[in-house]
Amino acid sequence: MDFSKRIAIFAGAFGSGKTELALNYAHRAAAEGRRVALADLDIVSPYFRSRDTAAELAAQGIEVIAPLGELAQADLPVISPRVRAALADPELMVVLDVGGDDAGATALGQFSDQLKSLPHALLLVVNTCRPFTRDADGIANMVHTIERATHLTVTGLVANPNLGAETTAEIIRVGLARVEEAARNLNLPVAALAVRADLAAQVGELTVPLFPLQIFLLPPWLRTQVVTRDRRAAMAAQEKRQNPK
């Protein structure tokens, strides 16, 4: 994935995986020695929020921009005033995690005038296993929804076809083909194919960049349940990251 833009915006509907993309992108940029801030503008999803990994991000030198104190866990449309200052800092790479529906994208829209004058990429993360982005028409509708709400132009698509622990290479291949079809129709590039790191070797030859994902987030119902071997492994990996010895 291209790291040349100082501001990277990841938008997508619930279940698209855009928060995992934002987290992985921020970690990789920090590993390359960049000063990085991750701004959580997702005011829609209570389950998968980048702000919930703030301690881990801070340990990597990544600034987390999100409501503080009691508001950090509130499902309220609260945006930190720090966002504007971060966007204006030419030495800071800013990663924005944005909800993909009207309400979530509108949170980004308040920064549209500032963003239009700054180098940025607005990437729509697409999971073709989710109801509203199963095909090229649904993906196009999502692009238009985001552009209307944000007053910005989507610059690329990120294919992230998955069913969580049940993801297979076939699901990835079929999903990528649908995203590529949508990209052709919209005259947009496919910026990357995102896949779980343990599946990266199974996807075969690609004509788009591969972006292996480390899974940082698990939904609440998997934090207390053990369902499959893959989920056990994911939970064990998360526990190891949170409690290193």
Contacts in CASP RR format, 6 or more apart in sequence:
PFRMAT RR
TARGET T0000
AUTHOR 0000-0000-0000
METHOD contacts of the structure
MODEL  1
MDFSKRIAIFAGAFGSGKTELALNYAHRAAAEGRRVALADLDIVSPYFRS
RDTAAELAAQGIEVIAPLGELAQADLPVISPRVRAALADPELMVVLDVGG
DDAGATALGQFSDQLKSLPHALLLVVNTCRPFTRDADGIANMVHTIERAT
HLTVTGLVANPNLGAETTAEIIRVGLARVEEAARNLNLPVAALAVRADLA
AQVGELTVPLFPLQIFLLPPWLRTQVVTRDRRAAMAAQEKRQNPK
1 25 0 8 1.000
1 158 0 8 1.000
1 191 0 8 1.000
1 192 0 8 1.000
1 209 0 8 1.000
1 211 0 8 1.000
2 121 0 8 1.000
2 191 0 8 1.000
2 209 0 8 1.000
3 25 0 8 1.000
3 28 0 8 1.000
3 29 0 8 1.000
3 32 0 8 1.000
3 34 0 8 1.000
3 93 0 8 1.000
5 119 0 8 1.000
5 120 0 8 1.000
5 121 0 8 1.000
6 90 0 8 1.000
6 92 0 8 1.000
6 93 0 8 1.000
6 94 0 8 1.000
6 118 0 8 1.000
6 119 0 8 1.000
6 120 0 8 1.000
7 87 0 8 1.000
7 93 0 8 1.000
7 94 0 8 1.000
7 95 0 8 1.000
7 96 0 8 1.000
7 115 0 8 1.000
7 118 0 8 1.000
7 119 0 8 1.000
7 120 0 8 1.000
7 121 0 8 1.000
8 22 0 8 1.000
8 25 0 8 1.000
8 93 0 8 1.000
8 94 0 8 1.000
8 95 0 8 1.000
8 96 0 8 1.000
8 120 0 8 1.000
8 121 0 8 1.000
8 123 0 8 1.000
9 95 0 8 1.000
9 96 0 8 1.000
9 98 0 8 1.000
9 108 0 8 1.000
9 115 0 8 1.000
9 120 0 8 1.000
9 121 0 8 1.000
9 122 0 8 1.000
9 123 0 8 1.000
9 152 0 8 1.000
10 18 0 8 1.000
10 19 0 8 1.000
10 21 0 8 1.000
10 22 0 8 1.000
10 25 0 8 1.000
10 95 0 8 1.000
10 96 0 8 1.000
10 97 0 8 1.000
10 98 0 8 1.000
10 123 0 8 1.000
10 125 0 8 1.000
10 158 0 8 1.000
11 18 0 8 1.000
11 98 0 8 1.000
11 99 0 8 1.000
11 100 0 8 1.000
11 105 0 8 1.000
11 108 0 8 1.000
11 122 0 8 1.000
11 123 0 8 1.000
11 124 0 8 1.000
11 125 0 8 1.000
11 146 0 8 1.000
11 150 0 8 1.000
11 154 0 8 1.000
12 18 0 8 1.000
12 98 0 8 1.000
12 99 0 8 1.000
12 100 0 8 1.000
12 124 0 8 1.000
12 125 0 8 1.000
12 126 0 8 1.000
12 142 0 8 1.000
12 146 0 8 1.000
13 99 0 8 1.000
13 100 0 8 1.000
13 101 0 8 1.000
13 130 0 8 1.000
13 132 0 8 1.000
13 133 0 8 1.000
13 142 0 8 1.000
14 44 0 8 1.000
14 45 0 8 1.000
14 48 0 8 1.000
14 99 0 8 1.000
14 101 0 8 1.000
14 130 0 8 1.000
15 48 0 8 1.000
15 127 0 8 1.000
15 130 0 8 1.000
16 100 0 8 1.000
16 125 0 8 1.000
16 126 0 8 1.000
16 127 0 8 1.000
16 130 0 8 1.000
16 133 0 8 1.000
16 160 0 8 1.000
17 48 0 8 1.000
17 125 0 8 1.000
17 127 0 8 1.000
17 160 0 8 1.000
17 162 0 8 1.000
17 194 0 8 1.000
18 97 0 8 1.000
18 98 0 8 1.000
18 99 0 8 1.000
18 100 0 8 1.000
18 125 0 8 1.000
18 160 0 8 1.000
19 42 0 8 1.000
19 45 0 8 1.000
19 48 0 8 1.000
19 49 0 8 1.000
19 50 0 8 1.000
19 97 0 8 1.000
19 217 0 8 1.000
20 48 0 8 1.000
20 160 0 8 1.000
20 194 0 8 1.000
20 213 0 8 1.000
20 215 0 8 1.000
20 216 0 8 1.000
20 217 0 8 1.000
21 123 0 8 1.000
21 125 0 8 1.000
21 158 0 8 1.000
21 160 0 8 1.000
21 194 0 8 1.000
21 211 0 8 1.000
21 213 0 8 1.000
22 38 0 8 1.000
22 50 0 8 1.000
22 95 0 8 1.000
22 96 0 8 1.000
22 97 0 8 1.000
23 38 0 8 1.000
23 50 0 8 1.000
23 53 0 8 1.000
23 57 0 8 1.000
23 97 0 8 1.000
23 216 0 8 1.000
23 217 0 8 1.000
24 194 0 8 1.000
24 211 0 8 1.000
24 213 0 8 1.000
24 214 0 8 1.000
24 216 0 8 1.000
25 95 0 8 1.000
26 36 0 8 1.000
26 38 0 8 1.000
26 57 0 8 1.000
26 62 0 8 1.000
26 95 0 8 1.000
27 57 0 8 1.000
27 60 0 8 1.000
27 62 0 8 1.000
27 214 0 8 1.000
29 36 0 8 1.000
29 93 0 8 1.000
29 95 0 8 1.000
30 36 0 8 1.000
30 60 0 8 1.000
30 61 0 8 1.000
30 62 0 8 1.000
31 60 0 8 1.000
34 93 0 8 1.000
35 91 0 8 1.000
35 92 0 8 1.000
35 93 0 8 1.000
36 61 0 8 1.000
36 62 0 8 1.000
36 63 0 8 1.000
36 92 0 8 1.000
36 93 0 8 1.000
36 94 0 8 1.000
36 95 0 8 1.000
37 62 0 8 1.000
37 63 0 8 1.000
37 64 0 8 1.000
37 65 0 8 1.000
37 86 0 8 1.000
37 92 0 8 1.000
37 93 0 8 1.000
37 94 0 8 1.000
37 95 0 8 1.000
38 50 0 8 1.000
38 57 0 8 1.000
38 62 0 8 1.000
38 63 0 8 1.000
38 64 0 8 1.000
38 65 0 8 1.000
38 94 0 8 1.000
38 95 0 8 1.000
38 96 0 8 1.000
38 97 0 8 1.000
39 65 0 8 1.000
39 66 0 8 1.000
39 80 0 8 1.000
39 82 0 8 1.000
39 83 0 8 1.000
39 86 0 8 1.000
39 94 0 8 1.000
39 95 0 8 1.000
39 96 0 8 1.000
39 97 0 8 1.000
40 49 0 8 1.000
40 50 0 8 1.000
40 51 0 8 1.000
40 64 0 8 1.000
40 65 0 8 1.000
40 66 0 8 1.000
40 97 0 8 1.000
41 79 0 8 1.000
41 83 0 8 1.000
41 96 0 8 1.000
41 97 0 8 1.000
41 98 0 8 1.000
41 99 0 8 1.000
41 104 0 8 1.000
41 107 0 8 1.000
41 108 0 8 1.000
42 48 0 8 1.000
42 49 0 8 1.000
42 50 0 8 1.000
42 97 0 8 1.000
42 98 0 8 1.000
42 99 0 8 1.000
42 104 0 8 1.000
42 107 0 8 1.000
43 75 0 8 1.000
43 76 0 8 1.000
43 77 0 8 1.000
43 78 0 8 1.000
43 79 0 8 1.000
43 99 0 8 1.000
43 103 0 8 1.000
43 104 0 8 1.000
43 107 0 8 1.000
44 99 0 8 1.000
44 100 0 8 1.000
44 101 0 8 1.000
44 103 0 8 1.000
44 104 0 8 1.000
45 99 0 8 1.000
46 75 0 8 1.000
47 219 0 8 1.000
47 220 0 8 1.000
48 217 0 8 1.000
48 219 0 8 1.000
49 66 0 8 1.000
49 97 0 8 1.000
50 57 0 8 1.000
50 64 0 8 1.000
50 66 0 8 1.000
50 97 0 8 1.000
51 64 0 8 1.000
51 66 0 8 1.000
51 67 0 8 1.000
51 72 0 8 1.000
52 217 0 8 1.000
53 64 0 8 1.000
53 216 0 8 1.000
53 217 0 8 1.000
54 64 0 8 1.000
54 66 0 8 1.000
54 72 0 8 1.000
56 216 0 8 1.000
56 241 0 8 1.000
56 242 0 8 1.000
57 63 0 8 1.000
57 64 0 8 1.000
58 64 0 8 1.000
63 86 0 8 1.000
65 80 0 8 1.000
65 82 0 8 1.000
65 83 0 8 1.000
65 86 0 8 1.000
66 72 0 8 1.000
66 80 0 8 1.000
67 74 0 8 1.000
67 76 0 8 1.000
67 78 0 8 1.000
67 79 0 8 1.000
67 80 0 8 1.000
68 80 0 8 1.000
71 78 0 8 1.000
77 103 0 8 1.000
77 107 0 8 1.000
79 107 0 8 1.000
79 110 0 8 1.000
83 111 0 8 1.000
84 111 0 8 1.000
84 114 0 8 1.000
86 92 0 8 1.000
86 94 0 8 1.000
87 94 0 8 1.000
87 111 0 8 1.000
87 114 0 8 1.000
87 115 0 8 1.000
87 118 0 8 1.000
88 114 0 8 1.000
96 108 0 8 1.000
98 104 0 8 1.000
98 105 0 8 1.000
98 107 0 8 1.000
98 108 0 8 1.000
98 150 0 8 1.000
99 105 0 8 1.000
99 107 0 8 1.000
99 108 0 8 1.000
100 142 0 8 1.000
100 145 0 8 1.000
100 146 0 8 1.000
101 145 0 8 1.000
102 145 0 8 1.000
102 149 0 8 1.000
104 149 0 8 1.000
105 145 0 8 1.000
105 146 0 8 1.000
105 149 0 8 1.000
105 150 0 8 1.000
106 149 0 8 1.000
106 150 0 8 1.000
108 149 0 8 1.000
108 150 0 8 1.000
108 152 0 8 1.000
109 149 0 8 1.000
109 150 0 8 1.000
109 151 0 8 1.000
109 152 0 8 1.000
112 150 0 8 1.000
112 151 0 8 1.000
112 152 0 8 1.000
115 152 0 8 1.000
116 152 0 8 1.000
120 155 0 8 1.000
121 155 0 8 1.000
121 156 0 8 1.000
121 191 0 8 1.000
122 146 0 8 1.000
122 150 0 8 1.000
122 152 0 8 1.000
122 153 0 8 1.000
122 154 0 8 1.000
122 155 0 8 1.000
122 156 0 8 1.000
123 154 0 8 1.000
123 155 0 8 1.000
123 156 0 8 1.000
123 157 0 8 1.000
123 158 0 8 1.000
123 191 0 8 1.000
124 139 0 8 1.000
124 142 0 8 1.000
124 143 0 8 1.000
124 146 0 8 1.000
124 154 0 8 1.000
124 156 0 8 1.000
124 157 0 8 1.000
124 158 0 8 1.000
125 157 0 8 1.000
125 158 0 8 1.000
125 160 0 8 1.000
125 194 0 8 1.000
126 133 0 8 1.000
126 139 0 8 1.000
126 142 0 8 1.000
126 157 0 8 1.000
126 158 0 8 1.000
126 159 0 8 1.000
126 160 0 8 1.000
126 161 0 8 1.000
126 179 0 8 1.000
126 182 0 8 1.000
127 133 0 8 1.000
127 160 0 8 1.000
127 161 0 8 1.000
127 162 0 8 1.000
128 134 0 8 1.000
128 135 0 8 1.000
128 139 0 8 1.000
128 159 0 8 1.000
128 161 0 8 1.000
128 174 0 8 1.000
128 175 0 8 1.000
128 178 0 8 1.000
128 179 0 8 1.000
129 161 0 8 1.000
129 162 0 8 1.000
129 163 0 8 1.000
129 171 0 8 1.000
129 175 0 8 1.000
132 138 0 8 1.000
132 141 0 8 1.000
132 142 0 8 1.000
133 139 0 8 1.000
133 142 0 8 1.000
134 178 0 8 1.000
135 178 0 8 1.000
135 182 0 8 1.000
136 178 0 8 1.000
136 181 0 8 1.000
136 182 0 8 1.000
136 185 0 8 1.000
138 182 0 8 1.000
139 157 0 8 1.000
139 178 0 8 1.000
139 179 0 8 1.000
139 182 0 8 1.000
139 186 0 8 1.000
140 182 0 8 1.000
140 185 0 8 1.000
140 186 0 8 1.000
143 154 0 8 1.000
143 157 0 8 1.000
143 186 0 8 1.000
143 188 0 8 1.000
146 152 0 8 1.000
146 154 0 8 1.000
147 153 0 8 1.000
147 154 0 8 1.000
154 186 0 8 1.000
154 188 0 8 1.000
155 188 0 8 1.000
155 189 0 8 1.000
155 191 0 8 1.000
156 183 0 8 1.000
156 188 0 8 1.000
156 189 0 8 1.000
156 190 0 8 1.000
156 191 0 8 1.000
157 179 0 8 1.000
157 182 0 8 1.000
157 183 0 8 1.000
157 186 0 8 1.000
157 188 0 8 1.000
157 189 0 8 1.000
157 190 0 8 1.000
157 191 0 8 1.000
158 190 0 8 1.000
158 191 0 8 1.000
158 192 0 8 1.000
158 193 0 8 1.000
158 194 0 8 1.000
158 211 0 8 1.000
159 175 0 8 1.000
159 176 0 8 1.000
159 179 0 8 1.000
159 180 0 8 1.000
159 190 0 8 1.000
159 192 0 8 1.000
159 193 0 8 1.000
159 194 0 8 1.000
159 208 0 8 1.000
160 193 0 8 1.000
160 194 0 8 1.000
160 195 0 8 1.000
161 167 0 8 1.000
161 171 0 8 1.000
161 172 0 8 1.000
161 174 0 8 1.000
161 175 0 8 1.000
161 176 0 8 1.000
161 178 0 8 1.000
161 179 0 8 1.000
162 171 0 8 1.000
162 172 0 8 1.000
162 195 0 8 1.000
162 196 0 8 1.000
163 171 0 8 1.000
164 196 0 8 1.000
165 227 0 8 1.000
165 228 0 8 1.000
165 230 0 8 1.000
165 231 0 8 1.000
165 234 0 8 1.000
166 228 0 8 1.000
166 230 0 8 1.000
167 195 0 8 1.000
167 196 0 8 1.000
167 199 0 8 1.000
169 199 0 8 1.000
169 202 0 8 1.000
169 203 0 8 1.000
169 204 0 8 1.000
172 193 0 8 1.000
172 195 0 8 1.000
172 199 0 8 1.000
172 202 0 8 1.000
172 203 0 8 1.000
173 203 0 8 1.000
176 190 0 8 1.000
176 193 0 8 1.000
176 206 0 8 1.000
176 208 0 8 1.000
179 190 0 8 1.000
180 190 0 8 1.000
180 208 0 8 1.000
182 188 0 8 1.000
183 189 0 8 1.000
183 190 0 8 1.000
190 208 0 8 1.000
191 208 0 8 1.000
191 209 0 8 1.000
192 208 0 8 1.000
192 209 0 8 1.000
192 210 0 8 1.000
192 211 0 8 1.000
193 203 0 8 1.000
193 206 0 8 1.000
193 208 0 8 1.000
193 209 0 8 1.000
193 210 0 8 1.000
193 211 0 8 1.000
194 211 0 8 1.000
194 212 0 8 1.000
194 213 0 8 1.000
195 203 0 8 1.000
195 210 0 8 1.000
195 211 0 8 1.000
195 212 0 8 1.000
195 213 0 8 1.000
196 212 0 8 1.000
196 213 0 8 1.000
196 215 0 8 1.000
197 212 0 8 1.000
197 213 0 8 1.000
197 214 0 8 1.000
200 210 0 8 1.000
200 212 0 8 1.000
203 210 0 8 1.000
215 234 0 8 1.000
215 237 0 8 1.000
215 238 0 8 1.000
216 238 0 8 1.000
216 241 0 8 1.000
218 234 0 8 1.000
218 235 0 8 1.000
218 238 0 8 1.000
222 231 0 8 1.000
222 234 0 8 1.000
222 235 0 8 1.000
223 235 0 8 1.000
225 231 0 8 1.000
226 232 0 8 1.000
226 235 0 8 1.000
END
